[in-house]
Amino acid sequence: MSRDVRTGQDEGLSISLVLGSGGARGYAHIGVIEELQAQGLAIRSIAGSSMGALVGGIYAAGKLDVYRDWVRPLQRYDVLRLLDLTLSGGGFIKGDRIIGVLRELIGDTDIEELPIPYTAVAVDLDAQREVWFSRGPLFDAIRASIAIPTVFRPYRHQGRLLVDGGLLNPLPVLPTLRDLTDATIAVDVNAPAEPQGPIMAPAERAVPELPPADPPQGGAAPGLRRRLAELVGSLVDKRAQPPVPAEPGTLELIARSLDVVQGTITRLKLAAQPPDLLITVPRNACTFYEFHRADELIEIGRQRAREALAQWHRAAPR
């Protein structure tokens, strides 16, 4: 048993929660958290990489319901409007616009002011090692942790060039080993694909108009902005295209390559530092860029958590 520091009331089993990277599949973390709470488990600390760091940080700030209500109605074009495209700086997307929107929704806060311990994992490209954010501005930690290489610009922080934490540690169990909790629960949203395949809904729209991109230094090359718009837009509407074998596009190749790398690293990390309970979401639940499918993915997370907890409780010694 533990006591909730925010309400002063006794709660059930205390847990350390580890939330993994996986792009849009990270929406499933919302459903997992809601199911854990519904079953009376007390989340006493959180560690996360990439989308796991984002959802975990917002939960730790007490604003998960605000974030959930904001993402659920997002459609494809709403997502595209959040992308501040750029042709320079090491990534297609600057990331300032989405972080600005999240700051307005959630509010600025420092990690050490959060009611529960929180760690976001990023990667220092120059030092080639993990960086753990456990103090300082929350959105500095989130922005660094979500900087998917070549998709988002790397984040410069205190002289270091930082990118997505999933590059080296997609499921960061290690930061929770110091916690004095009853159990550690990890959520892997990059688990092996399952036979039923991804949950797909029909797409109807062709490539929509995108927000303006920053020109490259020295002036914009003719047609370069349009090609970038088509590149990103075609990913969002990929399901509208006939399901025939084809060579993957640039961003799709990046996404699939990251899935392979992160899946392999996750298996190695789990073998070395297994949690008490692992909740999995298959990588073919959606692609990493389908951020307009929050409702489906939240429900998948809820269902997966319910199933895993039921098996865990049955296996627990009496």
N, C-alpha and C positions, 0 to 999 in steps of 0.2 A: 504494500500500500504506500501511497505517497500523498502529499498535500499540495494542492494547486496554489502556486505563489500568487496568483491573481485573485482567487476567490477565498482562499483560506480554508476550503473544504477538502475533506478526504476524498481521494480518488482511488482507482484500481491500480493494476500493474503499471509501474513506471517504465518507460521505454526510451531508448535512444533511437532516433529515426534517421536513416540514411537514404537520401534521394538521389537517384542516378541521372546521368545525362541522356538525352535522346530527342532533342528538338521538340516538336509538337506532341510527341508521345508523353512528354512531361506533364501535360494536362492531367494525365491519369493520376499523378501525385495528389491532385486535389481530391479526387474520389477516395483514394486510399486514406488520406488524413481524415476525411469526414467519416469514413467507416470505422477507423480506429477510435475516434471520439465517440461514435454511436455505441461502440461496444465497451466503453468505459475505460479504455487505456489512456494513461496520462503521458503525453509527450513531454519529456523533460529536457531533451536536447535534440539538435538537428545538425546534420552535416550534409552538404550537397555539392554536386558539380553541375555546371551549365544550367539547364532548365530546372534541375533539382535544387540548385542554389537559389534560383529565382523564386520558385514556389515556396521553398523552405524559409527563405528570408521574409517573404510576405506573410507567411503563417506566423513566424516568430514575432512579427510586428503587430499581430492581432488584426490583420486586414485581409485575411484569405477570402472572406465572404464578399468583400468589395471587389477584389480581383476576379473572383468567380463570376459575379454578376456582370462584370465588364466584358470578359472574354466570351461568355456563352453566346451572345447574339452576333459576334463578329462574322462577317461574310468575307468572301475572297477580296473584294475591292477594299473593304475596311482594313484588311491586313496589308494590302499593297500601299495604302495611304500612309501607313506607319513606317514605310521603308524610305529612309533618306539615302537614295542611291548616290554612289560616287564612282568616279573612274580613276581614283588615285588613293594612296594611303594603305594599300595592302589588303583591301576588302571591297566587295561590291556595296556594302551597306555601312554607313558611318555608325549607326546605333544611337546617336544623340536623341533622335525623335522619340523612339520607343522608351528610352530611359526617362526623357522629360515627361512623357505621359504617365509613366509609372510613379514618378516623384509627385505629380499632382494628385494621383489617386491615393497613394499610400502615405505620403509625407516623408520628409527627411528625418532620419534618425541615425544614431551611431549604434554599432553592434553591441557595444558594452552596455547600452541602455535597454536592450531587449530583455524581456522577463525570463527567457531561457537561453542557455548557451547555444551559439550558432557559429558554424564554420563553413565558409565557401572556399572551394578549391579552384585555383587557376594554375597556369603554367608559365614560368619565366623562360622565354625563348632563349635568351642569352646564356643563362645559367643552366638551362636544360633540367629544371627541377620543379617540383610542385611548390606553390605558394599558398599558405593557409591564411585566410582572412578571418580573424576572430575578434578584431577590434577595428575601430575607424568607421567612416561612413558606410552605411549598408549598401547604397547604390554604387559606390566604387567597387565593392566586393562583387556585386551582381554583374556589373558591366564587364569586369575582368573575366569572370567565370563563364560568361556566355559568348565570348569572342571566338566563334567558330572560325578556324583558319580559312582565309580567302573569302569567306562569306561576310563576316563582320571585320571591320578594322581592328587590329590589335589595340589594346588599351595601355597607354603609357601612365604608369603610376609610380611616383617616387623614383624616377629614373629607370624603371624596369619596363620591358616590353612584354605584356602579359596576354595570353590567349586562353581559350577554353580549357577548363580543368579536365574535361573528359579526354583530352589528348593523352594524359598520363594516368589519370585516376577517375574513370567513369563512375565508380561506385565507392566513395571514400568512407569505408568502415573505420579505418585507422584513427581518425580524429575523435571517434566516440569511445575508444578503449579506455580513456581516462574517466569516463562517466560512472557515477555511482548509481546506476539504474538497475532494474530487475532484468531487463532483456534488451537486445538490440534487434531492430527490425529494419531490413534493407529492402528497397524497391528498385528492381532492375527493369527499366523500360526499353532495354535493348536485348531482351532475351531471344533465343532462337525462334525463327519463324515457325508457325504452326500450320498444319495441313489445310485448315479451312480458309487460309489466305486472309488478306486484309478486308476490313469492313469498308465497302465502297458505296457511295451514293452517286447517281448520275450527274454529270457536269454538263452545263449547257452553254456557258459563255466562252467566247474566244478571248484572245489576249486583250485585256483592258488597257486603257491609257494609264501610265504610271506617273508618279510625281517626278519633277525634273531631277536630273542627276548633276552633281558637280562636274564641271569640265576638268580634264586633266591639265596639269601644269603646262603652260605654253599654248593653251587654246584647245577647243574641242575639235576632234577629228570628225569630218563629215560622216553622218550616219552612225557614229559610235554610240551615241545615247540611245538611238532607236534599237540597235542590236542588243544593248544591255537590257532595255525594257522588254524586248521579246524574249530574251534569255530567262529573266526572272518570271515574267508573266506566263511563259509556257510551262514552267514548273508548277505554278499554282493551278493551272487548268490541264494538267497532264492527263487526267482521267477522261477528258473530252475527246481525246485522240483514239483512233481505232487500236484495239489491243493486238498489234502485230509486232513480231520481234524487230527490234531496231537497236542501233548503237545508242548508248546513253549520252545525253547532253552533258555539258561541262558541270553544272551544279548538281545534276543527278549523279554523275560519276563521283563527285566529291562526297555527296551524302552517302552513297552506297559504300564507298571506301572507308569513310568514318565509321559506318556501322560494323564493317568487318574488323577494323582495328579495335574499336571500343568493345565489341563482343569478346574478342580474344583476351584483351587486357582484363576485362571484368571477370572472366572465368579464372584467370590466374590470381587476381586479387581475392576472389571468393575462396579459392582453395587455400590461400595463406591466412585469410582472416574471415572465416565464415561467421555470419550473423546467427542469432538464435532462430530467426524466421526470415525467409526470403520470399517476397512477393514479386511475381514476374508478369510483365506485359510483353508479348511477342513483338519483334521489330516490324512484322508485317501488319500490325494493327493500323498503321498509317506511315506515311513518309515523314521525314523530319520537318518539312516545310508546310504541312497542312494545318496551319494555325487557325483555320476557319471551322475546325471540327471539334471544338471544345466539349460540347454536350456529349457526343459519343464517347470521347476519350475519358472524360470524368466518370461516366457510367462504367466503362471498362475497368478503370481503377477501383471503383467501389466493389464491383463483382469479384475481381481478382483478390482483393483484400478479404472479402467475406469468405471466399472459398479457402484461402490460405489459413485464415484464422480458425475456421471450423476444423480443418485437419490438424492444426497445431494444438488446439484445445483437446481434441480427442487423443492426441499422442502424449499429452502432458501427464506426468505421474500423479496419481491421486493420493 
